[in-house]
Amino acid sequence: MKDLKDVSPDYILSLQRNELTEHYIYKRLAAGVTGVKNRRVLSQIADDELRHYNVWKLYSRKDVEPNSLKIWFFTMICRLFGLTFGLKLMEKAEKNASDVYSRFPSSFREVQGIVSDEEEHEQALIALLDEDRLKYTGSVVLGLNDALVELMGVLAGLTFALQNSRYVALTGIITGIAAAMSMAASEYLSTKAEPETKSPLKAALYTGMAYIMTVVILIVPFLVIPFLYVALGTAFMASVCIIAGFNFYVSVAKDVPFKSRFAEMVVLSLGVTVVSFLAGIAVRFVFGVEI
């Protein structure tokens, strides 16, 4: 107790509340996850978090309520974006907690036990997380990247060549659907030819759906914004948001760098857009297209 004389009672209560909150998160995930192994590991981690809560309670001598919003948030994240992504986000939070715990005196053995548990949790989660959707990340990248680069180039070229939002949107939709089907078929054949465990049909669906969703997002500005170049700028900003969102997901779920991958895709997309826009100017000037 004397080792904690400089620690704020409110700070101990916040740590105590965090452990109880994570206990309920893991408990909910364990109840909803498929697979006996996954359920057993998550239940064990939930029990450890509850034990951590009781350690802090010995010092605070108070009961606290869990953070209901955090419980709801991470539960929904896991359901919407997969168990891997949600737990990796929590893992990052636990790393921060481990840094906090490491500042406590080494004589406070209970804290050292908590740090050890957190490290074991990380290793257990790494062994646990083998989600089906992550096997097809490459297929999603293929669909997103091709749609962003190709369609943004097409929209930029058509914007100056046609000078009409409706024509640009109509042409973009037709091009996008045809390209999505082509990409899905190519991914199917490519996956089928490789000696892997991935399903060719699933790989094709992930690629095609990623392409179609990107097409819809990029075309909408031309349907709702009357100013042509504002619509083009909005579509490009939407593409940047898509790139940021997907790369954040991959960086968290697969522990890969975010900034370099994000910058590379943005520069590539911007470069193709600029070149295509200039090509549209050239086509309009050479062929005298007036619509």
N, C-alpha and C positions, 0 to 999 in steps of 0.2 A: 504494500500500500504506500509506503514511504517513497517508492520509486516513481509514483505517479503524482507527487505533491504539486508539480508544476503543470500538470495537465488539467485543462478546464473540464469541469463536470459535464458541461453541455457537449463538449467534444467527445467525451466517452459515450454519452447518450446517443450522439449521431452515429458513432461506430456500431453501437449496440443495435440501433434501428436498422442500419444497413445490413447487418448480418441476418436479422430477422426477416427483412424484406427479401433477401436472396434465398433464404430458406423456403419461403412461400413460392417464389418463382420456380426454383428447382422442383419443388413438390408438385406444382401444377404441370410442369413439363413432363415429369416422370409419369403422371397419371394419363397424359395424352399421347405419349410417344409409343411407337410400335417397336417391338423387339424386346425380348426378355433382358438381354445384356444392357441395352440402352436404358431401360427402366431401372435396372438394378444400380447402375452407375449413378444416374441422376438422383435416385433415392438416397444413396450413400452420401452424395454431396449435400443434399438437403439436410440430412441428419448432422453432418459436420457443421453446417452453417448455424443450425440450432444450438449446437454445443458451443460455438463461438459466441453466440448471443448470451448464453448462460454464463460464460466467462466474464463478459463485460458487466453482466448484471451483478456479479459478486462485488464489483467495485462501485457501480452506480447505486445499487440497492433499490432500483426502481424498475418498473415494467414500462415498456414503450410499445406503441402501435407501429405496425409496418407501414411502409410507404405504398399506399394502395395504387397511386398513379404509376409508380415505377413497376409494380407487379403487373398491372394491366398493359403497360407499354411493352415490356419485354415479352410478355406472353403473346401479344398481338404481332410483334416483330417476328417471333419464331413461327407463328402460323402463316403470316403473309410471305415472308422471305426465306423461310426455312430455319430449321434448328441450328444449322451450322453458323449462319450469319448472326442470329440472335445471341447464341452462346459466345461467339467470338467477341461481340461487343461487350458482353459481361466479363469476358476474360480480360479485356483491356482495362475495365474498371477495377478488376481484382488486382491487376498489376500495380495500379495506382495505390490501392489499399495496401499492398505488400510494401510499397515504398514508405507509406505512412507508418506501418507497423515497425519497419526496420529502424525508425528513429527512436523507438522506445528503448530503455536500458536493457542490456543483454541479461541482466539479473531477473527481468520480468519474463519468466519461463513460459507463462501462458501465451504471451504474444509470439514468442518464438515457435510455439506449437501451432499457432494460427497461421504464421507465415509458411511453415512446412506444409500445412494442409492446403493452402492456396496453391503452392507449387505442385502438389500431388493432384489437385483439381485440374490444373492446366494440362498435365500429362494425361490424366484420365480422359479429358475432353478431346485431346488430340487423337487418342486411340479410339474414342467413341465415334467421332464425327466422320462418317462415310456416307454422305447423303447422295442420293441418286442424281439430283439436279446438278451437282457440282461436276459430275462426269461430263456434262454437256456444255460446260462453260465455253469451250472452244467453238461449239456450234453457235451459241448465242453471240459470241464475239464476231464470228464470221457474218452473221446476219446484220448485226448492228453496224459494224464497221463498213460493210459494203453498202448498206442503205444510206448511212450518213455521208459517205464520200461520194458515191455515185449519184444519189438523188439530189443532194445539195448542189452538185455540179450541174445536173440537169435543170434544176429550178433556177439557178443563177443564169445559165445560158438562155433559158426560155423567157426569163424576166425581161431581158433587154431585147430579145428577138421578137417576142410576141406583144409586149406592152399591154397585156390584158390579164388581170388576176384570174378570171374564170377559165381562160384558155390555158394558162399556166397550170392551174389546179387540175383541170381535166387531163391534160397531157401527162402531168406528174402522176396522177392516179393510175392511168393506163400503163405508164412505164413502170411504176412501182409494183403493181400486181404481177405484171409479166416477169419482172426481175426477181420478185419473191419466189414465184413458182420455179423459175430457172435455178435459183440458188438452192432451194429446198431439194430439187431433183439432183443437183450436182453433189450436195452434201450426202444424200442418200447413197448414191453410187460410190462416192469416195469412202464413206464409212464402211460400206459393205465390202469394199475391196481390201480393207485393212484388217489384220488379225487382232482385233480388239474385242473387249466385252461389251462395248456400247451397241445399243440397238440402232440400226440404220434408220428405221422409221422415226424413232424418238429424235435422233439427231436432225433429221430433215424437218420435223415439226418445230423443234426449237429454233432452227435457222429461219424457217419460213415465218413463224410467228414474230420473231424479233424484227425481221425485215418489215412485215406488214404493220406492226405497231409503230415503228419508226416512220414509215410512210404516212400514216394517219396523222401523227403529231406534226410532221413537217408540212403537210398539205393544208391543215386547218387554218393557219394564218392567212392563206390566200383566199379562203372562203369567207372569212369573217372581217378582215381588214380591207377597207376600200382603197387604201394607198399602197400601190404596188411595191415600192422600194421599202416601205415600212414593213410590209408583209415578209419580204425577203430577209430583212434584218431580224425580224421576230423569229422566222424559221431557223436562221443561223444560231440565234441565242438559245432556241429550244434544243438544237443539236448539241450545243455546248453543255446544256443541262443534262441531256441524256448521257453524254460522254462522262460527265462528272459523277452522275448517279451510279452508272454501271461500274466505273472504275473504283468508286468507293466501296461498292458491294464486293467486288473481286478482291480488293486490297485487304478488306476485313476478313472475308471468308477463307482466302487462300494465302494470307500473310505475304503479299507482294507489294512493292512500292506503288504509291498512288500518284505522286507528282509527275514522275517521269512518263508513266503510261498515259496520264491525262494530257500532259503537254504534247506528247507525240501525236495523239489522235486529233487534238485540236488544231495543231499546225498542219497536219495532213489534210484535214477537212477544209480548213481555211484556204490552203494553197490550191486545192482542186476547185473550190468555189470561185476564187479570183480568176484562175485560168479559164474556167468555163464561162464566167461573166464576160471576159474579154473575147472569148470565142463567139459569144452571142452578139457582141458588138460587131465583130468582123462579118458574121453571117448576115446580119441586118444590113450592113453597109454594102457588101459585095452583091447580095441577091436582091437588095431593095425591098425587103419584106415590110409591108405596111398593113397592120391589122387594127 
